Amino acid sequence: MKSTQPTPPRSFDAASAAATRIRFQDAMDQIRRYLAFRAAEQEIPAPEEHPLARGGSLQLRQPLREPPPAASFAAVRNWYGFPSGGGFRPPLTRPDFLPDFLGTGRGPLRFRAGRRTPVPLPLDQVAGRVLAQEIRADRDQPPFPRATRDGFACRAAEANTHRFLLLTGRIRAGQPIVGNLEPGEAWEIMTGAPLPPGADAVLMVEHCEQSSNCVRLVDARTVTVGENIVPQAAEAHAGDLLVPVGVRLGASQVSIAAQNGYRELSVAPRPRVAILTTGDELVPVDQRPGPSQIRNSNASMLAALVTALDGEPLILPAAADHAAVLDESLRQAMTADLLLISGGISVGRFDLVEESLTRAGARFFFGGVAIQPGKPVAFGQLPRADSAGHAQPLPFLALPGNPISSTVTFHLFGGPLIAGLAEDSEPGPRFALAQLTGEWRGRAGLTRFLPASCDFSACPQVRLVPWQSSGDLAALARSNCFVAIDENAESVADGSIVPILLA
């Protein structure tokens, strides 16, 4: 009896799938190195064995299909999958695919900012933006020796005799100093006030005994020179760098800018992020979906994630699974700083995003990462030209369409790309540690990011959120982080300290 199973095409290489998938940490390195090269306005190199490195050129062409070599049906199934409609979708030949375009170097990379024209903003509007100018001290900080306690300014040597000192003056914060502290004297002083000349210590009120117009240190206490005083310029000297370029501004940076007389600051412009969702099944959120349709929730979700990182989302019309529609959508994205694509990047028959990117001349830096969820994620850049015939390429990140996969890959790769394009010197992603409540068991081989809820207490406890699949939006809504499971782990015990990806 003849088998009804599809016959695998000939000359299939089972190793080709693994060759396009890189480890999680290597993918992180690729993102950071790409940002470093981009900020330095340097051409991204190709590996020595690649045609680009040998002086070759890559022609734009329709994506090539190669008949795979002979292999077992199981191997073909694992690579091609069983797309709807039957049959197989062979993998694309990627003549410009660079799975290791910058090597495997380690360590943080800091890159210079200032590639784009900075935006001046009033101080009350800069929170959350990335600083594009240095903040420097306009004078010594503090500008005078400053008392850190309410008490009495004195000479330490005299106070340690425990004899009464004559109170001859009083000084409060903001009051100019008149006169000097003479031997045998003490001045009443308030927190933040300048120290009178001649004093070298401040006695705390609760450590002193007062009698009429005299004060002394109680017998059980002693005081050292410099105690309860911040010396002049202990925090910074005039002209010192206080906040470097590339820092994302928070309340503390805004405060120190105000302290040093900055009424406005120059910040990096917000990256414009084009968001393209794909799929025949998508309908607008205000439309009632048919029996086989779903509302386009990913566009709103990605826009919210982009906005939270101070990016400017540009939502493109959802694209149907049709080559001409996808090609036109890519052309509409060419004015953005980054293109996020949701869906259509896997290996099903109607996953056509990679073909469209290839037709547009995409250069792929990775085409899959050994993580779960989110394996089919692709990162690269598209060529574009301005009126003068040259322009910086458009980076793109193609995310899986399932919302949990899309969220995980956004936090791991999309967030750092947006932060880097905003010239943030520490683009992330952000991780923390927490104690796992419950246990996890699974298979090794993939770095996993599992939906979880953390209480973020003083001793953080995190619990995995039950989920049905990477399309489970209800589980995602119950989560506030993702537990990261090492690629070599087969189990994690209750009470273990685990890294969590902050969402």
N, C-alpha and C positions, 0 to 999 in steps of 0.2 A: 504494500500500500504506500502511495506516495505521501511524503510529508507536505502538509499545507503551510508550513512555516515559510516566511520569505527567505529567499536564497541570498546569503550575504554577498555583496559585490566583491569582486576580486581584488587582490593585492591590498587588503586592509592592514594597517599597522596599528596594533592594539596599544602601542606605547604613545601614539600621537595625542591621545586625550590627556595623559599625564603631563606631556611636554608643555601643554598650554596652561597648566595650573601651578601656581607657586604657593609657597608657604605664607601664612599670615604675616609673620614678621618681615619676610622679604617684600611682600606687597606694601607694608608700611614704609619700608626703606625706599621703595620706588617712588611713593608719593612725596616723601620728604626731599629726596634728591631731585625729583622733577621740579619742585618748588624752588629749591636752591639754584638750579640752573636757570630757571625762568627769571627769577629775581635778578640774577647776575647778567641776564640777557645773553646767555651763552647757548650755542647750538648743542642740542642733546646728542651725545655720541652714540654710535652703534657698536656692538661687539665686533671683535676683530674678524670673525668668520662671516659677518654679514655683508651682503653686496654694497651697502652704503659705506662701510668702512674701507672697502677696496676701491672706492672711487666710482662705484656703479650708480645707476639712477633707477628710480622706481617709477614706472609709468602707471597712470591712472587707468584702470580697466574694470570691466565687469568682473565680479568675483569668480574665481576659477573653481571648478569642481573636478576633483580627481577620483577616478574609480579606485576605491581602496583595495589593497592586496587581500589575498585569501586569509580568512581567520575563522574562528569558531563563531557560531551564531550567537552564543552568549556574549562574546567580546563585542560583536557588532551591536547587539541590543544595549549593552551597558554604555556604549559611546553614543549611538544614535537615538536611543530611546524608542518609544512607540508613539509617535505623534498621531493626532487625530487624523482620520482619513486613510490610515494604513501606509505602508511603505516606509522608506528611510529618507532622512535629509542628510546627505554626506557633509562632512565638515568642509569649511572654506579653506582654500589655500591662502595663506597670509604672507605675501612677499615682503611686507614691511612690518612683520610682527617681531617685536624685540623683547623677549621675555626676561632679559637680564641687561637692560640697556645701560645701567650705571653700576654694574658690579654688585658686590655683596658687602660693601663697607658698613661698619657699625658706628654707633655713637650719634649724639644729637648734632644737627646741622643748623647753624644760625646763618641767615642770609640777610643781605642789606635790603632795606626798604627804599621807597622813593621812586619806584619805576613810573608811577602815575602821578598826575598833578594833585597835590594835597588840597584839602578843603578847609578853609578857616571857619571855625565855629565858636560862638560864645561859650564861656566855661560851663554854663548850665545846660548845654546841649551835647557835651562830648562823652558822657558816660556810655560805656560799651563800645566806643569807637577805638580804632588803632592809632596810636600817636605817630605823627609824621614829622615831628620836630623834637629836639631835645628840651628838657626842662632843667634849667640850671639855677643854682642859688644866687639870688641878687645881693645877698650879704651873708655874713656869718650866721650859722644856725646852731644854738641861739646866739643872738647878737651881743649878749652880755652873760656873765655867770648868773644862773637862775636858780632860785630856791624851789625845791620840790615838795616842801612841807610848810605848813603854818608853824611858826616857832620863833626862835631868837637867833639872829646872826651874831657870831662871836668868834673869838680865837679859840681853837680847840685846846691848846695848851692851858689857857686860863680856865676854860670850863672844866677841865679834868682835875683841877684842884678842889672842885666842889665848893668854892667860896662864892659869895654873892657878887654878881656883876651889876653895875649901875645901868638901868635902862635910860638911854639918852636920846633915842630916836624911834621912829616907826616908819615903815615903808610898805606900800601895797603895790600890786601889779599895775603897771601903767604910770606910776608916779616917778618923776625924775629924782635922782639921788642928789642930795645937798649935804656936803660935808663928808668926813671920814670917820671910821670907827676907831676911837682912841683906846689905848690900853686900859683894861679894867672895865670896859663898857660892853654893853650888848644892845642890839636894836631889835624891836619887835618886827617880824617880817611875815608877809603872806605868800602863799604858793604862787609861783610865777613872777614874783617881784625880783628886780636885780639886786645882787649882793652888794652891800656898801664896801668901798675900798677899805682894806685892813682886816676884813672878816675872812675866815677860811673854813667855816663850818656853820651848820644850822642845827640848833637844838630843837627837837620836837616838843610841842607844848606839853604833851602827856608825860614827858621825861623830866620835867622841870618843876621847881618849887618857887612860887613868887611870894614876895613880902614887900608891901608898899611899892616903891619904884625900883626894886631890885629883883634879880632872878638868879637861880643857881641850878646846876645839874644835880639830880638826886644821887645819893651815895652809890646806889646799885648800878649806875649807868656810867659809861664813858663815851666819848665821841672822837672820831678820827678826822684828820684834815680832809676836806672835800666831801664829808658826809652830808647828804641831803642837798647836794648842789650839782647842777649840770654845768660844766665849764663852758666858757665862750667857745664857739665853733666846734664843740664836741660832736655835733650831728653832721655839720658840713661847713666848709669854708666858702667864702664868696667865690663864685665862678665854678664850684664843683658841679659835676653832672648828678642830678637827682633821679631823673627818669629818662632812660634811653629811648630812641626811636624803636618802634615795633611792639611796644607794650600796649595791651588792651586796657583802656582807662577804666578804673573803678573809683570808688569814693576816696580812697587814700591818695591816689594820684591826682585827682581833682583838687583835693584839699591842699596838697603840697604846692600845686600850681598856683592856687589862690594865695597861699602864704608868701609866694615869691613874686606876686604882682602880675600874673598872667590873666588878662581879661578874656583872652580867647586863645585857642590852640589850633594848630594845623593837624588835621587827621587824614588818614587814607580814605579815598572814596569807597563807598560800598560796592562790593562786587555785584554785577548784574548776573543773575543765575537764571538761565532759561530752563523751564521744566516741561519736558515732553513725555506724556503718558501715552502708551500704545495698547491697542487691543480692540478687536471687533465688538467685544462684549461691553465696552464702557459707554455709559450714558451720563449726561450732566447731572449734578446733584439735585437739581430742582425738577428732574424728570422721573416719572415712575418707570422703573425698569421692567422689561418684559420677562418672560419665564426663564430665558437663558442669558439675561443681562445683569450687570451690576452697576451701581453708581461709581463715578470716578472719585474715589476717596483718596487715592495716592497723590493727586495733584494738590489737594488742600493740605494733606499731611506734609508733603515735601516743602510746600510754600511756608508752612508754619516752622519747620525745622530750619529753613534758610533764613527766615526773619529772625528767629531766636539767635542766630549767629551774626546778626547785623548785615545780612546780605539783602539784596533787592530782588525778590522773585518775579520772574516774567513767565506767566503760565501760558503756554502755547495750546492751541486747540488739540484735543486728543486725536491721535492718528490711528486710522484703521490699519489692519495687517495687510497692507498693499504697498508694493514697491514704490510706485509713483507718489503716493501720499507721504510715505516716510521720507523720500528724497526731498520733497517740497518742504517738509517740516524741518529738516536739517538746514535748508537754505534760510528759513525764517529765524533760526537760532544764531546766525553768524554775527550778529551785533552784540552778543552777550560776552561775558568774561568766562563763563563756565556753562556747559550744557549737561543737565541731568536728564537721563532717559530712564523711564520706568517700564519694564516689561519687554518682551520680545527678544531677549538676549540669550535664551537657552538654545537647545538643539532640536526643538520641535519643528515640524514641517512649516508652520506659520510663524516661527520666530525669525523675523526678517531684518532685525535691527543691524546685526553684524554685516549682512550683505549690503545694506544701505550705507553704512559707515565705510565699508570697503570701496564702494562705488565713488564715494565722496573723497577718497584718497586718505583715509584714516591711517594713522600710525599707531599701532597698538603697543602698549607697554606691559599690560598683562590682560589675559583673557579668561581668567578663572583663578580663584583662590581657595585653598584647602580649608574652608571654614564651613560651619553649619549653624544657622541657615545662611545662604548667600553665596554658594559656590559659583554660580554663573554671573560674575560681575566683571566688567571690562573697563579698562582705563586706557586712554590714549589722547591723541590730539588730531584735529582736522585742519587742513591747510585753508588759509583765506588770504585775500589780498585787498589792500586798500586802493585808492585812486592812483597812488604812486607805484602800485605793483608790488608792495611788500607790506606785511602786517604780521603781528605775532599770531601763531596758530591758536585755535580754539580748543582748550582741553575739554574732554568729555568723560563722564562716568556713567556707564550703562548699568543700571541696577535691576535685580530681579523684580518681577511684578508683584509677588506676594508681599503684603504689607510688613510682616515681621522681618522678612529677608531684606526688604527695601530699607527699613529703619536701621537694622544692624549695619548694613553696608554703608548707609549714609553716615552714621556716627563714626565708623571706622575710617572711611576714605573720603566721603563727601564733605564732612565737617572740616577736617584738616585742609582739604583743597580750598574751601571757601575762606578759612582763616588765613591760609597762606597767600591767597590772591588779595586779601585785605592787608597784606604785609605784616601780619602778626608773627612775631619772632618765635612764638611757642604754639604752633598750630594744633597740637593735640594728637589723637583723642585723649580724653581724660579717664583715668582709672582710679579706683580706691580699693581698700581692703575691708572685708566684713566677715563675720562668722556665719557659716552656713547652718541653717536650721533644717534638719532632714538630710537625706543622702541622695546621691546620684549614681546611677550605673549606666554604662553604655559601652560603645566600642571605641577603640583608639583609632587614630588616623586623621582626625580633623580637629581643629581648634573650634570649640563650640561656644556660642553666645546664647544663653538660655534666658527667656523672659523671667524676671524676678521682681520682688518687692523688698526694698530695704527700709528699715525704720530710721536710719541715719541718726541714731542716738549716740551717746558718748562711747558706747561699745557697740558698734553697728551690727545688727542681726539682719540676715538676708534669707529669704525663703523663695524657692522656685515657684513660679506661677504655672499651674497646669495649662497646657495648650494642646490643641488638636493637630495643628500643622502651621506652617508659616503664613497661612492665610487667615489665622484666627485673630481678627481685629479686637474681639472682646478681651482676649487674654492680653493683647498689647496694651489696651486701655487700663488694665489692672496692674500693669508693670510700671516701675519707675527706674529700672536699670536692667542690666543683663549680666548674669554670672558667667565668667569666662572659664572654660574648662580646657586645660592643657591638651595638646594634640596626642600626647602619649598616655593620658589617663584613661582607665577603664572604670574607675569608681572614685567617688569623693565621699568621705565619711561625714556623718553628722558631727557638727562642731568644728569642722575644718575652717581654716582661714583661707578665703578665696578672693581673687581679684574680681572686681565688678566694673563693667563699662558703664559710665555715667550717661544717662539719657537726657 
